[in-house]
Amino acid sequence: MEPVSLAFAAVSMVELCLRCGKDITERCQSYRHADTELRLTVLEVSGHWLRIEKQIVIINDLWDRIDVRTQVHLQDVFQELERILQSALYALDNLIGNPQKPSNGEKTTKTTSLNRIRYAVHGKKSLEDIVKNLEKWHRLFDPSWFLISRSSVPALYWQLASSDDGGNSAISTVVGLMETHSPAPVDTPSPPVFLSADYQLWEMNAIPLAPAHFGINPSGKPVIVDHYPIRDDVPIDSAKKDVRFLARVLSKVDPAFSSLLRCEGVLQPGRSSTTELQHFQMVFELPAVLENVYPVSLRSLLLEGLASYPLNDRINLATSLARSVVFLHASRIVHKNISPENIVLLRQGTNSLGSPFLVGFERFRFDDWQTNLSGDELWEKNLYRHPQRQGAHPEDRYTMRHDMYSVGVCLLEIGLRRSFVRYADDEQVTGPDPELDFAAMLSVKNKRAAAKNIQTEFVRLAEERLPQLMGQMYTDIVVSCLTCLDPGNLLFQDASEFEDEDGILVGVRYIEKASFPRYLDQGVQY
């Protein structure tokens, strides 16, 4: 579509959405004195729309400053919103009728009495479905801000910073990212990243089968402490610069939006108040809304044997992991080390998987820096690397889609309820899962062929076993991650989506299609 045509179509779509939203608000206002249960649910519908309205108005105002590829993506997202709003209007009209202006309270009472029976039969579910679809669309739309955050247009930053975002965490996070990456100074100075030498951590305990520790900061709040080792081939000043920038980016995050923990600061190598540090220590705050949680690595859960956790937990885990990876790439960071050891779940009990967060940033790099194409021969790490990225001398430069492949392997393990890597009680690797045919593949001398064979085996396991265990939707997500660099990928059938050099659009499309697939309304069970 030509830029002019695209702009016209987008503006028309936004106006249509705003008109539908206005109609929904009028329906809701007409029944603000209705039966209590009906009124509360209708008000919930209205509240969701008001939050959505603020954001699409902001996008409409910014449209001319947004790049064409992002405009195309947003056009698709707005089409989905228009469909949801039209469906909501139909449901509201079917349930409570068109807006009425009764001359006295008697007519309103009579109308609500007549509809109370209709509401009791099917109205509650109908309204709850509207709320659910608006919530899903909001989750679908939020990652679009990742794309906008990549813009280097100063006017875009100032317009976002001064916008009435209604306290939206997505917009405030994007503004923070743009401040971090801005070559020009901004009015608000950044707080110092490195913590003072007298900063003291208490009650430090290793998280089993994870590189991070759990402890208490000087304020008495629980924190996760991750380590960034100093490599022999990297000057200390360069390492310090890298860690400073990473910490600055992660200090801007909202965990609810990015599925990443906010970095409080970094302890530098050298003598602290209690010990001699041989590496950088990154201190991460736990979300305030998560109380009385305890951290556990995904690897530990897999080895213990995953019980029958709710299917929604696994879908949410899939989306949360994708969201965190896309946020990193929107921040010009690739993780390069995603595995169950580097996924820490904060749990409040044993009935759910908990909230997942990425740690293990020891191999990260910025996407505009030259990669050294180095690796290692550790099979337990190579399992989570795409065949192009295995061995001591990987073939390809690391991209975001290599991270998505790693996510796919992790999700396959969750779906199969098995750990592909076995550990002894002393946390030493003992070998691959004996019930899976990895040992024979790993023993092959041609490591390139072995890597490709293992990828093929992963896809086979997903296609043959996951539908019965997890449903077709989850299966499609896993297969799409495992084949995310392959032509004809299930989620990314449009070849133009692979032209995105930094992979951000691919990741956003992944979240969109994983969170709110188009076939959801077609009766697909999952």
Summary of the structure (lengths in Angstrom):
residues: 526
radius of gyration: 24.9
end to end distance: 35.0
largest distance: 85.8
contacts: 1662
relative contact order: 0.08
helix: 55%
strand: 11%
